[in-house]
Amino acid sequence: MTIPQEQFDDLLSRTALAALFYYPEIAVDDNRHNLRNDIEYCLEPVAMIADEDTERLRVAVGRVITNPTAHRSELLALVIELAPQPPA
């Protein structure tokens, strides 16, 4: 199943937003908000992707949320790999 580029763009936008508001102590202070919930929120637009790709994205998104500078290129490379190629 091919997932449209727009859905991958949504994943990237959600990840950027989650990283912007990431606060490590919130998982301790509030059971409703935690990194796992943020990752699931970010992955919603690409929920139909294969399980092995979902796991790869889950790891990459989690890394970007907690340390965007160190891991954003890893997530971008993975999205480029998984997203459909634009028509020629």
C-alpha positions as CSV (number, residue, x, y, z in Angstrom):
1,M,0.0,0.0,0.0
2,T,1.4,3.4,-1.0
3,I,0.9,6.2,1.5
4,P,0.6,9.7,0.0
5,Q,3.5,12.1,0.6
6,E,1.0,14.4,2.4
7,Q,0.7,11.9,5.1
8,F,4.4,11.7,5.6
9,D,4.5,15.5,5.7
10,D,1.9,15.3,8.4
11,L,4.1,12.9,10.3
12,L,7.0,15.3,10.1
13,S,4.9,18.2,11.2
14,R,3.5,16.3,14.2
15,T,7.0,15.2,15.1
16,A,8.3,18.8,15.0
17,L,5.5,19.9,17.2
18,A,6.0,17.1,19.7
19,A,9.8,17.9,19.8
20,L,9.0,21.6,20.3
21,F,6.9,20.8,23.4
22,Y,8.9,17.9,24.7
23,Y,9.5,18.1,28.4
24,P,11.1,15.0,29.9
25,E,9.7,15.6,33.4
26,I,6.1,15.6,32.1
27,A,6.1,11.8,32.0
28,V,6.8,11.8,35.7
29,D,4.4,14.6,36.6
30,D,1.4,13.7,34.4
31,N,0.4,10.2,33.4
32,R,-1.7,11.5,30.5
33,H,1.3,12.9,28.6
34,N,4.4,10.8,27.8
35,L,6.8,10.1,25.0
36,R,4.9,6.9,24.0
37,N,1.7,9.0,23.5
38,D,3.6,11.6,21.5
39,I,5.1,9.0,19.2
40,E,1.7,7.4,18.6
41,Y,0.2,10.8,17.8
42,C,3.0,11.4,15.3
43,L,2.5,8.0,13.6
44,E,-1.3,8.4,13.1
45,P,-1.1,9.7,9.6
46,V,0.9,6.6,8.4
47,A,-1.0,4.0,10.4
48,M,-1.4,1.8,7.4
49,I,2.3,1.3,6.8
50,A,3.9,-2.1,7.2
51,D,4.7,-3.2,10.7
52,E,8.5,-3.3,10.2
53,D,8.5,0.2,8.8
54,T,6.2,1.4,11.6
55,E,8.8,0.1,14.1
56,R,11.6,1.9,12.3
57,L,9.6,5.1,12.2
58,R,8.6,4.7,15.9
59,V,12.3,4.6,16.9
60,A,13.3,7.5,14.6
61,V,10.4,9.7,15.8
62,G,11.1,9.0,19.4
63,R,14.7,10.0,18.9
64,V,13.8,13.2,17.1
65,I,11.3,14.2,19.8
66,T,13.9,13.8,22.5
67,N,16.9,15.3,20.6
68,P,15.9,16.9,17.2
69,T,19.3,18.2,16.4
70,A,21.0,14.9,16.6
71,H,18.4,12.7,14.9
72,R,16.4,14.8,12.4
73,S,18.4,13.7,9.4
74,E,17.8,10.0,10.3
75,L,14.0,10.6,10.3
76,L,14.2,12.6,7.0
77,A,16.2,9.9,5.3
78,L,13.7,7.2,6.4
79,V,10.7,9.3,5.2
80,I,12.4,9.8,1.8
81,E,12.9,6.0,1.7
82,L,9.3,5.2,2.5
83,A,7.4,8.0,0.8
84,P,6.3,7.6,-2.8
85,Q,8.5,9.1,-5.5
86,P,7.0,12.2,-7.1
87,P,5.7,11.6,-10.7
88,A,8.3,12.4,-13.4
